[in-house]
Amino acid sequence: MSAAYPFKPRQRYLGPDGLRLAAEAYEAALHAVNEDVCDLPPHRARRLIAQFVMRQALRGHRDPVELRVGAMDYLRREAG
């Protein structure tokens, strides 16, 4: 006998528009990174930017400018 469970697991995903906006924010943040100021290896900086953008986009943030600015602030904090 199968039991009916009212609990539905959260589905966290981005639709086509969300993915496009997240990609725009990621690309803009990459172009904004000044290699002279950022002491992190490039792969680490790219990963931190991607993590921030995806986390925020999955929380519902969709403004590419705010995502870019937030990603740059996050990168600065992590670079110490």
C-alpha positions as CSV (number, residue, x, y, z in Angstrom):
1,M,0.0,0.0,0.0
2,S,1.4,3.3,-0.9
3,A,1.2,6.4,1.3
4,A,0.3,9.8,0.0
5,Y,2.8,12.4,1.2
6,P,1.7,16.1,1.1
7,F,5.3,17.2,1.2
8,K,6.7,18.3,-2.1
9,P,10.5,18.7,-2.3
10,R,11.6,22.2,-3.4
11,Q,12.5,22.4,-7.0
12,R,15.1,25.1,-7.4
13,Y,15.7,25.8,-11.0
14,L,16.0,28.7,-13.4
15,G,13.8,29.0,-16.5
16,P,15.0,30.3,-19.8
17,D,14.7,34.0,-18.8
18,G,16.4,33.4,-15.4
19,L,19.3,31.6,-17.1
20,R,19.7,34.4,-19.6
21,L,19.8,37.0,-16.9
22,A,22.2,35.0,-14.8
23,A,24.5,34.5,-17.8
24,E,24.4,38.3,-18.6
25,A,25.3,39.1,-15.0
26,Y,28.1,36.5,-15.0
27,E,29.6,37.8,-18.2
28,A,29.3,41.4,-17.1
29,A,31.1,40.6,-13.8
30,L,33.9,38.8,-15.6
31,H,34.4,41.8,-17.8
32,A,34.5,44.1,-14.7
33,V,37.3,42.1,-12.9
34,N,40.5,44.1,-12.9
35,E,43.3,41.5,-12.9
36,D,45.7,44.1,-11.4
37,V,43.4,44.4,-8.3
38,C,42.2,40.8,-8.0
39,D,45.0,38.6,-6.5
40,L,43.0,35.4,-6.9
41,P,43.8,32.9,-9.7
42,P,41.5,33.4,-12.6
43,H,39.7,30.1,-12.2
44,R,39.0,30.9,-8.5
45,A,37.6,34.3,-9.4
46,R,35.4,32.8,-12.1
47,R,34.1,30.2,-9.7
48,L,33.3,32.7,-6.9
49,I,31.4,34.9,-9.4
50,A,29.5,32.0,-10.7
51,Q,28.6,30.7,-7.3
52,F,27.3,34.1,-6.2
53,V,25.3,34.8,-9.3
54,M,23.7,31.3,-9.2
55,R,22.9,31.5,-5.5
56,Q,21.2,34.9,-5.9
57,A,19.4,34.0,-9.1
58,L,18.0,30.8,-7.5
59,R,16.7,33.0,-4.6
60,G,14.8,35.1,-7.1
61,H,17.1,38.0,-7.9
62,R,16.8,38.8,-11.6
63,D,18.4,42.2,-12.1
64,P,21.7,41.6,-14.0
65,V,23.2,44.9,-12.8
66,E,22.5,44.1,-9.1
67,L,23.8,40.6,-9.6
68,R,27.0,42.0,-11.2
69,V,27.6,44.5,-8.5
70,G,26.9,41.9,-5.8
71,A,29.2,39.5,-7.4
72,M,32.0,42.0,-7.5
73,D,31.5,42.9,-3.8
74,Y,31.5,39.2,-3.0
75,L,34.7,38.7,-4.9
76,R,36.4,41.6,-3.1
77,R,35.4,40.2,0.3
78,E,36.6,36.7,-0.6
79,A,39.9,38.0,-2.0
80,G,40.5,39.7,1.4
